[in-house]
């Protein structure tokens, strides 16, 4: 009799678990296209590339209803190259996102893992690169991280519930360095408002020792820097003890037309912390960036847009006492996107950039479109026609 009661109790407990509301969704994007670059390190380049409008990816997204309005959630998201089948994000298996957490419809969501910062979440969607332009239309070398060039590891993240269009949140990333609490530490805060025709966003990102292994610029699986040492817009400032990005933006829709504006102030603070730095110890390098963008929904299936972006770098004192007067970048973008269906679209984007002044390497500034090989002179034009499919 006792055995029968125990068996019945166990079966009842199992049945309760089996009836819990849960779901797992497989999703993804395949983005592929043909590119023309008039000056890729001094040469014309014609090639195929993957993930320009949106990074090619596949992922698993899951949720389990725990009762009382509480859910367990997770995301595992991989980035890949369509042309080679290789991994992106430095070769990480789930390099785009990998997190688990708890979500409350009333209060918000707390997640743990590799995630996006608050500048990406709240301001990024307002720049043209995150809309119809793709990463080639992002700000020069994505210096403010609006286009999500860098993710954050070891991150605790809070995202609020939606309160009449207002959301807010923040992240904190543990540096993971023994004996150095602030080394590789990253934190961010942000807020957004979306109600009717008006959308607003603000964000702040602070990263210590960003170019160290494990820091914001270098958190892939290898011990060599992934990006910062190859981007002429700010490679010379990689010795900074702190990277800081402050961003704000807004958009307003009039019928089929939408006008947008973004601003960022980016600082590489306390330069000269490594012996390789060409700058006087303690110097700060600062950029101010302004973007104006416009898009028009010509038909329900056809969108067209234009944008102008201006980046101004301040002067910085070199280790030899001379002054680097900074660089300026002028960027013009144009594009169109046509939806063949809800899941498939074809798009065309063109970007022209002109550079002047002296760049971070204390050399004559060269045009440098985000994620492409820098030009050999102060001008470059690139164009892409692509197809994107979502599943």
C-alpha positions, 0 to 999 in steps of 0.5 A: 500500500505504501509503495502504491501511494509513493508511486502515485505521488511521484506520478502526480509530481511528474504530471505537474512538471509535464504540464508546465507551459514552455516553448523553444523557438529556432530562428535565424537570418541569412543575409548575402550579397554582392559588394563594390569597394572603390578603395580597399587598401588602394585597390578596387574590390568586388566580392560577396559578403555575408551579414551586412544589413543584418548579421547572418545567424541562427539561434534558440530562444526559450521560455518556461512559465513558472507561474505568478507572471514569472518566466525562465528565459534563455537565448543562444545565438550564433553568428556565421558567414554564409560564404564559408560556413565559418563562425563570426565574432572571433570564432565563438560558437554563440558569439552574438548572444548567450544568456539565461534569466528570469522575466516578470511581466510586471517588473522586467527581466534579469539575465546573465551571460554574453549580451548587448549593452544599453547603448546598443539597446536604446540608441542603436536602433535610431541610427541608419546602420541598424535600419536600412543601411547595414554595418557599412552605413554605421558611424566610422569604424562604429566608434560609438558602438551604436552598430553593436561591433562589440558585445559584453561578456560575464554580464548581468543585465536588467531590462524593465517592463514597458510603462506606457512606452517607457523602458529602461535598463542597465548592464554590469560585466565582471572583469574576471581578472584576479586581483584587479576588480576594475580590469576589463569591467564594463557597465552601461545604463539606458532608457527609451520611449516609444509611443505613437510617432515619437521614439527617443533613446539615451545610453551610456557605456563605460569599459575599463582596459578595453583592448586588454584580452577579455576587454570590450574590444578583445573578448573572443577566444584568442589572445590577440586583439580582434578589432581595435588595433586595425581601425585607423579611426581609433586604433592609436587610442587603444592604450586608453584605460577607459572607453566611454560612449554617451549617446542619444537619439530620436525619430518622428514619423509623419505619415509615410516619412520618418526623420531621425537624429542621433548624437554621440560623445566618445572618449578614450580616457587616460591614454598612454597606459602601455609602452606602445602608446604614442600619446602623452600619458593621461591624455583623453581623445574625444570624438563628437558624432552627429547623424541625420537620417530620413526614410520614406515608405513609398509603398507597403513593400518599398522603403527608401532612405538617405543619411548624413553623418559627421564625426569630429575628433578633438586634438590630443597631445603626443608623447613628444609634446606635439599636437595631433589636431584630430580627424574629421569624417563626412559620410553620406548614405543612400539605400532602398529595401523591397520586401518580396514577402514578410520574410524575404527582401532585397536591398541596395545600399551606397556609402561615400566617406571623406576624411580630413585631418590627422587620424589616431595613428598620427597620420593623414586621415584616410576614409574608413567605412565600418568593417571594411579595409580602410582606404589608401586615401581620404575618399572611398565609395562602397555599394552593396546589393543583397538579399535577406531571408528570415526564418 
